[in-house]
Amino acid sequence: MPTMSHTTEHPESLQLLLAGEQRLLELLATGATLPTLLEASTHSFEFSFPGVICSVLLLDADGVHLRHGAGPSLPQAYCEAIDGVQIGANVGSCGTAAFTRQTVIVSDIATDRRWQDYRDLALSHQLRACWSVPILSAKGQVLGTFANYHREPRAPQPYELIAIERNAYLLGLFIEHHRIAADLAAQQAALLESEERYRTLVEWSPEP
């Protein structure tokens, strides 16, 4: 996980972020659903860094499209418009980040070529900057993206970039935890079904 031990700028924001992380981990321990965790994470980050607008997109099972995960402070029309966007080399900040598996910093949407297909959409909602970090699994597979929008052109300070990457790491833990839990539940259900079929077979078999 990206560390903040050497970062001294804006200590109040970083302290709020660390406190928020603790609350999120407590939520995870209580069995909160993934949508609840994603939304809580965006709210926590926005509270720690006033003025930022957060978004989480999840990579679809097809490995090609990004689906809406959370974005409570973004206009609903905007969230609906980008839901299902196909990743690529020049597909805004998030589509590019998921495709390249690298952090994408767009300090001015109005002039950046990676936003050429979505520029009018973003500007119509007063979104001028977008910094996106890919959310990766423990094995380095892309799970989605975590983005920070701003209503004015700007690039991140070093402490902001560390905070974004740290939050993306935490989101990766949440997503993997729920996927593993879902896989285990599916395996358990399959095992129970198999046992029931075997029991039925034995009960209806003719006497030897």
ZIWO-V842113 format. One record per pair of residues at least 12 apart in sequence whose C-alpha atoms are under 6 Angstrom apart, sorted by the first residue. I is the first residue (numbers start at 1). J is the second residue. Records with the same first field share a line. If there is no record, write none. Layout:
BEGIN
I = J + J
END
This chain:
BEGIN
1 = 166
2 = 166
13 = 48
16 = 48
17 = 48
20 = 44
38 = 70
39 = 70
42 = 54
52 = 149 + 150
53 = 148 + 149
54 = 71 + 147 + 148
55 = 70 + 71 + 146 + 147
56 = 69 + 70 + 145 + 146
57 = 69 + 144 + 145
58 = 143 + 144
59 = 143 + 144
64 = 86 + 87
65 = 84 + 85 + 86 + 87
66 = 84 + 85
67 = 83 + 84
68 = 83
87 = 99
90 = 114
91 = 114
92 = 114 + 115
93 = 132
94 = 132
97 = 134
98 = 134
101 = 134
103 = 132 + 133
104 = 131 + 132
105 = 131
106 = 129 + 130 + 131
107 = 129 + 153 + 154 + 155
108 = 128 + 129 + 153
109 = 128 + 129
126 = 151
127 = 150 + 151
128 = 150 + 151 + 152 + 153
129 = 149 + 150 + 153
130 = 148 + 149
131 = 147 + 148
132 = 146 + 147
133 = 145 + 146
135 = 168 + 172
136 = 172
137 = 172
146 = 168
END
